[in-house]
Amino acid sequence: MQEVLKTNNPVELSFAEAVLKDAGIASFTFDTNMSVMEGGVVILPRRLMVADEHVNRAKAVLAEAFAADARFP
């Protein structure tokens, strides 16, 4: 598994998950339960992970979806 997105923005994370799902790429969110440790404040970023074989395609799909976002080369 490799990280394709790291964010503390729940809307951005949800959008990215939906985009990948529509593209047929399974994704998994890591660090979701860290909010318990931080007291419910969204400080610690969540990581969106995909299988190694889907990393390049996932990054391309996300780059197109986020259009001007410089984090996706």
mmCIF file of the N, C-alpha and C atoms, coordinates in Angstrom:
data_MODEL
# 
_entry.id   MODEL 
# 
loop_
_atom_site.group_PDB 
_atom_site.id 
_atom_site.type_symbol 
_atom_site.label_atom_id 
_atom_site.label_alt_id 
_atom_site.label_comp_id 
_atom_site.label_asym_id 
_atom_site.label_entity_id 
_atom_site.label_seq_id 
_atom_site.pdbx_PDB_ins_code 
_atom_site.Cartn_x 
_atom_site.Cartn_y 
_atom_site.Cartn_z 
_atom_site.occupancy 
_atom_site.B_iso_or_equiv 
_atom_site.pdbx_formal_charge 
_atom_site.auth_seq_id 
_atom_site.auth_comp_id 
_atom_site.auth_asym_id 
_atom_site.auth_atom_id 
_atom_site.pdbx_PDB_model_num 
ATOM 1   N N  . MET A 1 1  ? 0.843   -1.177 0.000   1.00 0.00 ? 1  MET A N  1 
ATOM 2   C CA . MET A 1 1  ? 0.000   0.000  0.000   1.00 0.00 ? 1  MET A CA 1 
ATOM 3   C C  . MET A 1 1  ? 0.884   1.233  0.000   1.00 0.00 ? 1  MET A C  1 
ATOM 4   N N  . GLN A 1 2  ? 0.418   2.234  -0.736  1.00 0.00 ? 2  GLN A N  1 
ATOM 5   C CA . GLN A 1 2  ? 1.144   3.496  -0.773  1.00 0.00 ? 2  GLN A CA 1 
ATOM 6   C C  . GLN A 1 2  ? 0.171   4.654  -0.606  1.00 0.00 ? 2  GLN A C  1 
ATOM 7   N N  . GLU A 1 3  ? 0.675   5.717  -0.041  1.00 0.00 ? 3  GLU A N  1 
ATOM 8   C CA . GLU A 1 3  ? -0.121  6.918  0.198   1.00 0.00 ? 3  GLU A CA 1 
ATOM 9   C C  . GLU A 1 3  ? -0.285  7.715  -1.094  1.00 0.00 ? 3  GLU A C  1 
ATOM 10  N N  . VAL A 1 4  ? -1.522  8.118  -1.379  1.00 0.00 ? 4  VAL A N  1 
ATOM 11  C CA . VAL A 1 4  ? -1.775  8.981  -2.532  1.00 0.00 ? 4  VAL A CA 1 
ATOM 12  C C  . VAL A 1 4  ? -2.324  10.336 -2.115  1.00 0.00 ? 4  VAL A C  1 
ATOM 13  N N  . LEU A 1 5  ? -2.735  10.455 -0.852  1.00 0.00 ? 5  LEU A N  1 
ATOM 14  C CA . LEU A 1 5  ? -3.238  11.730 -0.345  1.00 0.00 ? 5  LEU A CA 1 
ATOM 15  C C  . LEU A 1 5  ? -3.071  11.754 1.164   1.00 0.00 ? 5  LEU A C  1 
ATOM 16  N N  . LYS A 1 6  ? -2.636  12.900 1.675   1.00 0.00 ? 6  LYS A N  1 
ATOM 17  C CA . LYS A 1 6  ? -2.517  13.102 3.112   1.00 0.00 ? 6  LYS A CA 1 
ATOM 18  C C  . LYS A 1 6  ? -3.167  14.444 3.405   1.00 0.00 ? 6  LYS A C  1 
ATOM 19  N N  . THR A 1 7  ? -4.256  14.430 4.185   1.00 0.00 ? 7  THR A N  1 
ATOM 20  C CA . THR A 1 7  ? -4.990  15.657 4.431   1.00 0.00 ? 7  THR A CA 1 
ATOM 21  C C  . THR A 1 7  ? -5.708  15.599 5.771   1.00 0.00 ? 7  THR A C  1 
ATOM 22  N N  . ASN A 1 8  ? -5.952  16.755 6.338   1.00 0.00 ? 8  ASN A N  1 
ATOM 23  C CA . ASN A 1 8  ? -6.793  16.821 7.528   1.00 0.00 ? 8  ASN A CA 1 
ATOM 24  C C  . ASN A 1 8  ? -8.142  17.443 7.186   1.00 0.00 ? 8  ASN A C  1 
ATOM 25  N N  . ASN A 1 9  ? -8.403  17.603 5.898   1.00 0.00 ? 9  ASN A N  1 
ATOM 26  C CA . ASN A 1 9  ? -9.669  18.142 5.412   1.00 0.00 ? 9  ASN A CA 1 
ATOM 27  C C  . ASN A 1 9  ? -10.614 16.976 5.095   1.00 0.00 ? 9  ASN A C  1 
ATOM 28  N N  . PRO A 1 10 ? -11.647 16.756 5.909   1.00 0.00 ? 10 PRO A N  1 
ATOM 29  C CA . PRO A 1 10 ? -12.533 15.610 5.685   1.00 0.00 ? 10 PRO A CA 1 
ATOM 30  C C  . PRO A 1 10 ? -13.312 15.687 4.371   1.00 0.00 ? 10 PRO A C  1 
ATOM 31  N N  . VAL A 1 11 ? -13.586 16.877 3.898   1.00 0.00 ? 11 VAL A N  1 
ATOM 32  C CA . VAL A 1 11 ? -14.302 17.024 2.624   1.00 0.00 ? 11 VAL A CA 1 
ATOM 33  C C  . VAL A 1 11 ? -13.404 16.603 1.466   1.00 0.00 ? 11 VAL A C  1 
ATOM 34  N N  . GLU A 1 12 ? -12.160 17.047 1.492   1.00 0.00 ? 12 GLU A N  1 
ATOM 35  C CA . GLU A 1 12 ? -11.195 16.677 0.460   1.00 0.00 ? 12 GLU A CA 1 
ATOM 36  C C  . GLU A 1 12 ? -10.973 15.170 0.454   1.00 0.00 ? 12 GLU A C  1 
ATOM 37  N N  . LEU A 1 13 ? -10.868 14.585 1.629   1.00 0.00 ? 13 LEU A N  1 
ATOM 38  C CA . LEU A 1 13 ? -10.667 13.150 1.738   1.00 0.00 ? 13 LEU A CA 1 
ATOM 39  C C  . LEU A 1 13 ? -11.856 12.378 1.177   1.00 0.00 ? 13 LEU A C  1 
ATOM 40  N N  . SER A 1 14 ? -13.048 12.804 1.527   1.00 0.00 ? 14 SER A N  1 
ATOM 41  C CA . SER A 1 14 ? -14.257 12.152 1.033   1.00 0.00 ? 14 SER A CA 1 
ATOM 42  C C  . SER A 1 14 ? -14.365 12.261 -0.490  1.00 0.00 ? 14 SER A C  1 
ATOM 43  N N  . PHE A 1 15 ? -14.026 13.438 -1.016  1.00 0.00 ? 15 PHE A N  1 
ATOM 44  C CA . PHE A 1 15 ? -14.052 13.642 -2.467  1.00 0.00 ? 15 PHE A CA 1 
ATOM 45  C C  . PHE A 1 15 ? -13.061 12.704 -3.149  1.00 0.00 ? 15 PHE A C  1 
ATOM 46  N N  . ALA A 1 16 ? -11.851 12.624 -2.621  1.00 0.00 ? 16 ALA A N  1 
ATOM 47  C CA . ALA A 1 16 ? -10.828 11.762 -3.208  1.00 0.00 ? 16 ALA A CA 1 
ATOM 48  C C  . ALA A 1 16 ? -11.255 10.296 -3.170  1.00 0.00 ? 16 ALA A C  1 
ATOM 49  N N  . GLU A 1 17 ? -11.843 9.873  -2.065  1.00 0.00 ? 17 GLU A N  1 
ATOM 50  C CA . GLU A 1 17 ? -12.342 8.490  -1.963  1.00 0.00 ? 17 GLU A CA 1 
ATOM 51  C C  . GLU A 1 17 ? -13.400 8.216  -3.025  1.00 0.00 ? 17 GLU A C  1 
ATOM 52  N N  . ALA A 1 18 ? -14.310 9.155  -3.224  1.00 0.00 ? 18 ALA A N  1 
ATOM 53  C CA . ALA A 1 18 ? -15.368 8.987  -4.222  1.00 0.00 ? 18 ALA A CA 1 
ATOM 54  C C  . ALA A 1 18 ? -14.798 8.949  -5.638  1.00 0.00 ? 18 ALA A C  1 
ATOM 55  N N  . VAL A 1 19 ? -13.826 9.794  -5.912  1.00 0.00 ? 19 VAL A N  1 
ATOM 56  C CA . VAL A 1 19 ? -13.195 9.830  -7.234  1.00 0.00 ? 19 VAL A CA 1 
ATOM 57  C C  . VAL A 1 19 ? -12.521 8.497  -7.522  1.00 0.00 ? 19 VAL A C  1 
ATOM 58  N N  . LEU A 1 20 ? -11.782 7.988  -6.553  1.00 0.00 ? 20 LEU A N  1 
ATOM 59  C CA . LEU A 1 20 ? -11.105 6.702  -6.751  1.00 0.00 ? 20 LEU A CA 1 
ATOM 60  C C  . LEU A 1 20 ? -12.102 5.561  -6.887  1.00 0.00 ? 20 LEU A C  1 
ATOM 61  N N  . LYS A 1 21 ? -13.160 5.592  -6.111  1.00 0.00 ? 21 LYS A N  1 
ATOM 62  C CA . LYS A 1 21 ? -14.185 4.550  -6.209  1.00 0.00 ? 21 LYS A CA 1 
ATOM 63  C C  . LYS A 1 21 ? -14.819 4.550  -7.587  1.00 0.00 ? 21 LYS A C  1 
ATOM 64  N N  . ASP A 1 22 ? -15.131 5.739  -8.104  1.00 0.00 ? 22 ASP A N  1 
ATOM 65  C CA . ASP A 1 22 ? -15.709 5.849  -9.444  1.00 0.00 ? 22 ASP A CA 1 
ATOM 66  C C  . ASP A 1 22 ? -14.765 5.326  -10.519 1.00 0.00 ? 22 ASP A C  1 
ATOM 67  N N  . ALA A 1 23 ? -13.455 5.437  -10.266 1.00 0.00 ? 23 ALA A N  1 
ATOM 68  C CA . ALA A 1 23 ? -12.453 4.950  -11.210 1.00 0.00 ? 23 ALA A CA 1 
ATOM 69  C C  . ALA A 1 23 ? -12.172 3.456  -11.025 1.00 0.00 ? 23 ALA A C  1 
ATOM 70  N N  . GLY A 1 24 ? -12.836 2.836  -10.056 1.00 0.00 ? 24 GLY A N  1 
ATOM 71  C CA . GLY A 1 24 ? -12.649 1.409  -9.815  1.00 0.00 ? 24 GLY A CA 1 
ATOM 72  C C  . GLY A 1 24 ? -11.394 1.079  -9.035  1.00 0.00 ? 24 GLY A C  1 
ATOM 73  N N  . ILE A 1 25 ? -10.888 2.051  -8.279  1.00 0.00 ? 25 ILE A N  1 
ATOM 74  C CA . ILE A 1 25 ? -9.678  1.856  -7.483  1.00 0.00 ? 25 ILE A CA 1 
ATOM 75  C C  . ILE A 1 25 ? -10.064 1.810  -6.007  1.00 0.00 ? 25 ILE A C  1 
ATOM 76  N N  . ALA A 1 26 ? -9.770  0.702  -5.368  1.00 0.00 ? 26 ALA A N  1 
ATOM 77  C CA . ALA A 1 26 ? -10.068 0.566  -3.940  1.00 0.00 ? 26 ALA A CA 1 
ATOM 78  C C  . ALA A 1 26 ? -9.083  1.415  -3.139  1.00 0.00 ? 26 ALA A C  1 
ATOM 79  N N  . SER A 1 27 ? -9.599  2.133  -2.156  1.00 0.00 ? 27 SER A N  1 
ATOM 80  C CA . SER A 1 27 ? -8.738  2.948  -1.304  1.00 0.00 ? 27 SER A CA 1 
ATOM 81  C C  . SER A 1 27 ? -9.085  2.686  0.155   1.00 0.00 ? 27 SER A C  1 
ATOM 82  N N  . PHE A 1 28 ? -8.127  2.978  0.999   1.00 0.00 ? 28 PHE A N  1 
ATOM 83  C CA . PHE A 1 28 ? -8.290  2.769  2.429   1.00 0.00 ? 28 PHE A CA 1 
ATOM 84  C C  . PHE A 1 28 ? -7.788  4.001  3.154   1.00 0.00 ? 28 PHE A C  1 
ATOM 85  N N  . THR A 1 29 ? -8.504  4.434  4.174   1.00 0.00 ? 29 THR A N  1 
ATOM 86  C CA . THR A 1 29 ? -8.104  5.597  4.944   1.00 0.00 ? 29 THR A CA 1 
ATOM 87  C C  . THR A 1 29 ? -7.406  5.135  6.211   1.00 0.00 ? 29 THR A C  1 
ATOM 88  N N  . PHE A 1 30 ? -6.179  5.600  6.379   1.00 0.00 ? 30 PHE A N  1 
ATOM 89  C CA . PHE A 1 30 ? -5.408  5.294  7.579   1.00 0.00 ? 30 PHE A CA 1 
ATOM 90  C C  . PHE A 1 30 ? -5.470  6.492  8.515   1.00 0.00 ? 30 PHE A C  1 
ATOM 91  N N  . ASP A 1 31 ? -5.292  6.249  9.780   1.00 0.00 ? 31 ASP A N  1 
ATOM 92  C CA . ASP A 1 31 ? -5.229  7.268  10.830  1.00 0.00 ? 31 ASP A CA 1 
ATOM 93  C C  . ASP A 1 31 ? -6.582  7.910  11.136  1.00 0.00 ? 31 ASP A C  1 
ATOM 94  N N  . THR A 1 32 ? -7.661  7.284  10.746  1.00 0.00 ? 32 THR A N  1 
ATOM 95  C CA . THR A 1 32 ? -8.996  7.824  11.007  1.00 0.00 ? 32 THR A CA 1 
ATOM 96  C C  . THR A 1 32 ? -9.268  7.930  12.498  1.00 0.00 ? 32 THR A C  1 
ATOM 97  N N  . ASN A 1 33 ? -8.849  6.954  13.247  1.00 0.00 ? 33 ASN A N  1 
ATOM 98  C CA . ASN A 1 33 ? -9.137  6.944  14.679  1.00 0.00 ? 33 ASN A CA 1 
ATOM 99  C C  . ASN A 1 33 ? -8.175  7.791  15.506  1.00 0.00 ? 33 ASN A C  1 
ATOM 100 N N  . MET A 1 34 ? -7.274  8.471  14.870  1.00 0.00 ? 34 MET A N  1 
ATOM 101 C CA . MET A 1 34 ? -6.358  9.348  15.598  1.00 0.00 ? 34 MET A CA 1 
ATOM 102 C C  . MET A 1 34 ? -7.111  10.517 16.221  1.00 0.00 ? 34 MET A C  1 
ATOM 103 N N  . SER A 1 35 ? -8.317  10.814 15.721  1.00 0.00 ? 35 SER A N  1 
ATOM 104 C CA . SER A 1 35 ? -9.102  11.912 16.290  1.00 0.00 ? 35 SER A CA 1 
ATOM 105 C C  . SER A 1 35 ? -9.453  11.639 17.747  1.00 0.00 ? 35 SER A C  1 
ATOM 106 N N  . VAL A 1 36 ? -9.507  10.373 18.138  1.00 0.00 ? 36 VAL A N  1 
ATOM 107 C CA . VAL A 1 36 ? -9.768  10.025 19.529  1.00 0.00 ? 36 VAL A CA 1 
ATOM 108 C C  . VAL A 1 36 ? -8.618  10.530 20.401  1.00 0.00 ? 36 VAL A C  1 
ATOM 109 N N  . MET A 1 37 ? -7.412  10.397 19.890  1.00 0.00 ? 37 MET A N  1 
ATOM 110 C CA . MET A 1 37 ? -6.238  10.821 20.648  1.00 0.00 ? 37 MET A CA 1 
ATOM 111 C C  . MET A 1 37 ? -6.079  12.342 20.652  1.00 0.00 ? 37 MET A C  1 
ATOM 112 N N  . GLU A 1 38 ? -6.558  12.996 19.619  1.00 0.00 ? 38 GLU A N  1 
ATOM 113 C CA . GLU A 1 38 ? -6.410  14.450 19.544  1.00 0.00 ? 38 GLU A CA 1 
ATOM 114 C C  . GLU A 1 38 ? -7.622  15.190 20.087  1.00 0.00 ? 38 GLU A C  1 
ATOM 115 N N  . GLY A 1 39 ? -8.561  14.467 20.640  1.00 0.00 ? 39 GLY A N  1 
ATOM 116 C CA . GLY A 1 39 ? -9.720  15.093 21.257  1.00 0.00 ? 39 GLY A CA 1 
ATOM 117 C C  . GLY A 1 39 ? -10.806 15.524 20.297  1.00 0.00 ? 39 GLY A C  1 
ATOM 118 N N  . GLY A 1 40 ? -10.846 14.932 19.112  1.00 0.00 ? 40 GLY A N  1 
ATOM 119 C CA . GLY A 1 40 ? -11.897 15.261 18.149  1.00 0.00 ? 40 GLY A CA 1 
ATOM 120 C C  . GLY A 1 40 ? -11.582 16.454 17.265  1.00 0.00 ? 40 GLY A C  1 
ATOM 121 N N  . VAL A 1 41 ? -10.478 17.124 17.502  1.00 0.00 ? 41 VAL A N  1 
ATOM 122 C CA . VAL A 1 41 ? -10.069 18.241 16.659  1.00 0.00 ? 41 VAL A CA 1 
ATOM 123 C C  . VAL A 1 41 ? -9.333  17.659 15.464  1.00 0.00 ? 41 VAL A C  1 
ATOM 124 N N  . VAL A 1 42 ? -9.627  18.151 14.292  1.00 0.00 ? 42 VAL A N  1 
ATOM 125 C CA . VAL A 1 42 ? -9.034  17.585 13.076  1.00 0.00 ? 42 VAL A CA 1 
ATOM 126 C C  . VAL A 1 42 ? -7.665  18.221 12.823  1.00 0.00 ? 42 VAL A C  1 
ATOM 127 N N  . ILE A 1 43 ? -6.691  17.800 13.623  1.00 0.00 ? 43 ILE A N  1 
ATOM 128 C CA . ILE A 1 43 ? -5.330  18.332 13.495  1.00 0.00 ? 43 ILE A CA 1 
ATOM 129 C C  . ILE A 1 43 ? -4.440  17.349 12.744  1.00 0.00 ? 43 ILE A C  1 
ATOM 130 N N  . LEU A 1 44 ? -4.530  16.091 13.111  1.00 0.00 ? 44 LEU A N  1 
ATOM 131 C CA . LEU A 1 44 ? -3.678  15.081 12.500  1.00 0.00 ? 44 LEU A CA 1 
ATOM 132 C C  . LEU A 1 44 ? -4.251  14.658 11.151  1.00 0.00 ? 44 LEU A C  1 
ATOM 133 N N  . PRO A 1 45 ? -3.429  14.656 10.119  1.00 0.00 ? 45 PRO A N  1 
ATOM 134 C CA . PRO A 1 45 ? -3.929  14.295 8.793   1.00 0.00 ? 45 PRO A CA 1 
ATOM 135 C C  . PRO A 1 45 ? -4.247  12.810 8.671   1.00 0.00 ? 45 PRO A C  1 
ATOM 136 N N  . ARG A 1 46 ? -5.191  12.521 7.826   1.00 0.00 ? 46 ARG A N  1 
ATOM 137 C CA . ARG A 1 46 ? -5.525  11.145 7.465   1.00 0.00 ? 46 ARG A CA 1 
ATOM 138 C C  . ARG A 1 46 ? -4.800  10.837 6.164   1.00 0.00 ? 46 ARG A C  1 
ATOM 139 N N  . ARG A 1 47 ? -4.461  9.563  5.967   1.00 0.00 ? 47 ARG A N  1 
ATOM 140 C CA . ARG A 1 47 ? -3.764  9.144  4.755   1.00 0.00 ? 47 ARG A CA 1 
ATOM 141 C C  . ARG A 1 47 ? -4.677  8.253  3.932   1.00 0.00 ? 47 ARG A C  1 
ATOM 142 N N  . LEU A 1 48 ? -4.774  8.576  2.646   1.00 0.00 ? 48 LEU A N  1 
ATOM 143 C CA . LEU A 1 48 ? -5.543  7.760  1.718   1.00 0.00 ? 48 LEU A CA 1 
ATOM 144 C C  . LEU A 1 48 ? -4.559  6.854  0.988   1.00 0.00 ? 48 LEU A C  1 
ATOM 145 N N  . MET A 1 49 ? -4.763  5.562  1.132   1.00 0.00 ? 49 MET A N  1 
ATOM 146 C CA . MET A 1 49 ? -3.827  4.575  0.611   1.00 0.00 ? 49 MET A CA 1 
ATOM 147 C C  . MET A 1 49 ? -4.480  3.737  -0.484  1.00 0.00 ? 49 MET A C  1 
ATOM 148 N N  . VAL A 1 50 ? -3.653  3.306  -1.440  1.00 0.00 ? 50 VAL A N  1 
ATOM 149 C CA . VAL A 1 50 ? -4.102  2.380  -2.482  1.00 0.00 ? 50 VAL A CA 1 
ATOM 150 C C  . VAL A 1 50 ? -3.058  1.283  -2.633  1.00 0.00 ? 50 VAL A C  1 
ATOM 151 N N  . ALA A 1 51 ? -3.451  0.197  -3.262  1.00 0.00 ? 51 ALA A N  1 
ATOM 152 C CA . ALA A 1 51 ? -2.524  -0.909 -3.504  1.00 0.00 ? 51 ALA A CA 1 
ATOM 153 C C  . ALA A 1 51 ? -1.394  -0.439 -4.419  1.00 0.00 ? 51 ALA A C  1 
ATOM 154 N N  . ASP A 1 52 ? -0.230  -1.017 -4.234  1.00 0.00 ? 52 ASP A N  1 
ATOM 155 C CA . ASP A 1 52 ? 0.959   -0.618 -4.990  1.00 0.00 ? 52 ASP A CA 1 
ATOM 156 C C  . ASP A 1 52 ? 0.722   -0.570 -6.496  1.00 0.00 ? 52 ASP A C  1 
ATOM 157 N N  . GLU A 1 53 ? 0.000   -1.546 -7.005  1.00 0.00 ? 53 GLU A N  1 
ATOM 158 C CA . GLU A 1 53 ? -0.199  -1.618 -8.457  1.00 0.00 ? 53 GLU A CA 1 
ATOM 159 C C  . GLU A 1 53 ? -1.137  -0.532 -8.998  1.00 0.00 ? 53 GLU A C  1 
ATOM 160 N N  . HIS A 1 54 ? -1.828  0.180  -8.126  1.00 0.00 ? 54 HIS A N  1 
ATOM 161 C CA . HIS A 1 54 ? -2.759  1.220  -8.566  1.00 0.00 ? 54 HIS A CA 1 
ATOM 162 C C  . HIS A 1 54 ? -2.274  2.643  -8.282  1.00 0.00 ? 54 HIS A C  1 
ATOM 163 N N  . VAL A 1 55 ? -1.061  2.774  -7.740  1.00 0.00 ? 55 VAL A N  1 
ATOM 164 C CA . VAL A 1 55 ? -0.577  4.092  -7.314  1.00 0.00 ? 55 VAL A CA 1 
ATOM 165 C C  . VAL A 1 55 ? -0.525  5.088  -8.463  1.00 0.00 ? 55 VAL A C  1 
ATOM 166 N N  . ASN A 1 56 ? 0.102   4.723  -9.564  1.00 0.00 ? 56 ASN A N  1 
ATOM 167 C CA . ASN A 1 56 ? 0.247   5.680  -10.669 1.00 0.00 ? 56 ASN A CA 1 
ATOM 168 C C  . ASN A 1 56 ? -1.100  6.099  -11.242 1.00 0.00 ? 56 ASN A C  1 
ATOM 169 N N  . ARG A 1 57 ? -1.982  5.135  -11.431 1.00 0.00 ? 57 ARG A N  1 
ATOM 170 C CA . ARG A 1 57 ? -3.312  5.465  -11.968 1.00 0.00 ? 57 ARG A CA 1 
ATOM 171 C C  . ARG A 1 57 ? -4.102  6.308  -10.973 1.00 0.00 ? 57 ARG A C  1 
ATOM 172 N N  . ALA A 1 58 ? -4.013  5.977  -9.685  1.00 0.00 ? 58 ALA A N  1 
ATOM 173 C CA . ALA A 1 58 ? -4.727  6.743  -8.657  1.00 0.00 ? 58 ALA A CA 1 
ATOM 174 C C  . ALA A 1 58 ? -4.244  8.181  -8.612  1.00 0.00 ? 58 ALA A C  1 
ATOM 175 N N  . LYS A 1 59 ? -2.930  8.379  -8.688  1.00 0.00 ? 59 LYS A N  1 
ATOM 176 C CA . LYS A 1 59 ? -2.390  9.741  -8.684  1.00 0.00 ? 59 LYS A CA 1 
ATOM 177 C C  . LYS A 1 59 ? -2.851  10.511 -9.909  1.00 0.00 ? 59 LYS A C  1 
ATOM 178 N N  . ALA A 1 60 ? -2.906  9.855  -11.057 1.00 0.00 ? 60 ALA A N  1 
ATOM 179 C CA . ALA A 1 60 ? -3.363  10.518 -12.277 1.00 0.00 ? 60 ALA A CA 1 
ATOM 180 C C  . ALA A 1 60 ? -4.832  10.901 -12.184 1.00 0.00 ? 60 ALA A C  1 
ATOM 181 N N  . VAL A 1 61 ? -5.642  9.994  -11.660 1.00 0.00 ? 61 VAL A N  1 
ATOM 182 C CA . VAL A 1 61 ? -7.076  10.267 -11.503 1.00 0.00 ? 61 VAL A CA 1 
ATOM 183 C C  . VAL A 1 61 ? -7.289  11.422 -10.529 1.00 0.00 ? 61 VAL A C  1 
ATOM 184 N N  . LEU A 1 62 ? -6.564  11.414 -9.422  1.00 0.00 ? 62 LEU A N  1 
ATOM 185 C CA . LEU A 1 62 ? -6.703  12.488 -8.440  1.00 0.00 ? 62 LEU A CA 1 
ATOM 186 C C  . LEU A 1 62 ? -6.177  13.817 -8.986  1.00 0.00 ? 62 LEU A C  1 
ATOM 187 N N  . ALA A 1 63 ? -5.097  13.760 -9.762  1.00 0.00 ? 63 ALA A N  1 
ATOM 188 C CA . ALA A 1 63 ? -4.557  14.985 -10.357 1.00 0.00 ? 63 ALA A CA 1 
ATOM 189 C C  . ALA A 1 63 ? -5.590  15.636 -11.262 1.00 0.00 ? 63 ALA A C  1 
ATOM 190 N N  . GLU A 1 64 ? -6.284  14.829 -12.037 1.00 0.00 ? 64 GLU A N  1 
ATOM 191 C CA . GLU A 1 64 ? -7.321  15.367 -12.918 1.00 0.00 ? 64 GLU A CA 1 
ATOM 192 C C  . GLU A 1 64 ? -8.492  15.916 -12.107 1.00 0.00 ? 64 GLU A C  1 
ATOM 193 N N  . ALA A 1 65 ? -8.861  15.206 -11.054 1.00 0.00 ? 65 ALA A N  1 
ATOM 194 C CA . ALA A 1 65 ? -10.008 15.632 -10.237 1.00 0.00 ? 65 ALA A CA 1 
ATOM 195 C C  . ALA A 1 65 ? -9.715  16.911 -9.476  1.00 0.00 ? 65 ALA A C  1 
ATOM 196 N N  . PHE A 1 66 ? -8.492  17.032 -8.981  1.00 0.00 ? 66 PHE A N  1 
ATOM 197 C CA . PHE A 1 66 ? -8.132  18.213 -8.201  1.00 0.00 ? 66 PHE A CA 1 
ATOM 198 C C  . PHE A 1 66 ? -7.540  19.313 -9.094  1.00 0.00 ? 66 PHE A C  1 
ATOM 199 N N  . ALA A 1 67 ? -7.426  19.065 -10.372 1.00 0.00 ? 67 ALA A N  1 
ATOM 200 C CA . ALA A 1 67 ? -6.963  19.976 -11.425 1.00 0.00 ? 67 ALA A CA 1 
ATOM 201 C C  . ALA A 1 67 ? -5.753  20.841 -11.073 1.00 0.00 ? 67 ALA A C  1 
ATOM 202 N N  . ALA A 1 68 ? -5.879  21.846 -10.274 1.00 0.00 ? 68 ALA A N  1 
ATOM 203 C CA . ALA A 1 68 ? -4.785  22.800 -10.032 1.00 0.00 ? 68 ALA A CA 1 
ATOM 204 C C  . ALA A 1 68 ? -3.989  22.494 -8.780  1.00 0.00 ? 68 ALA A C  1 
ATOM 205 N N  . ASP A 1 69 ? -4.224  21.365 -8.144  1.00 0.00 ? 69 ASP A N  1 
ATOM 206 C CA . ASP A 1 69 ? -3.538  21.051 -6.889  1.00 0.00 ? 69 ASP A CA 1 
ATOM 207 C C  . ASP A 1 69 ? -2.119  20.571 -7.184  1.00 0.00 ? 69 ASP A C  1 
ATOM 208 N N  . ALA A 1 70 ? -1.138  21.273 -6.697  1.00 0.00 ? 70 ALA A N  1 
ATOM 209 C CA . ALA A 1 70 ? 0.266   21.003 -7.009  1.00 0.00 ? 70 ALA A CA 1 
ATOM 210 C C  . ALA A 1 70 ? 0.802   19.737 -6.345  1.00 0.00 ? 70 ALA A C  1 
ATOM 211 N N  . ARG A 1 71 ? 0.066   19.121 -5.420  1.00 0.00 ? 71 ARG A N  1 
ATOM 212 C CA . ARG A 1 71 ? 0.569   17.923 -4.742  1.00 0.00 ? 71 ARG A CA 1 
ATOM 213 C C  . ARG A 1 71 ? 0.548   16.705 -5.639  1.00 0.00 ? 71 ARG A C  1 
ATOM 214 N N  . PHE A 1 72 ? -0.129  16.769 -6.764  1.00 0.00 ? 72 PHE A N  1 
ATOM 215 C CA . PHE A 1 72 ? -0.242  15.616 -7.665  1.00 0.00 ? 72 PHE A CA 1 
ATOM 216 C C  . PHE A 1 72 ? 0.466   15.949 -8.972  1.00 0.00 ? 72 PHE A C  1 
ATOM 217 N N  . PRO A 1 73 ? 1.717   15.500 -9.115  1.00 0.00 ? 73 PRO A N  1 
ATOM 218 C CA . PRO A 1 73 ? 2.488   15.830 -10.321 1.00 0.00 ? 73 PRO A CA 1 
ATOM 219 C C  . PRO A 1 73 ? 1.953   15.156 -11.557 1.00 0.00 ? 73 PRO A C  1 
# 
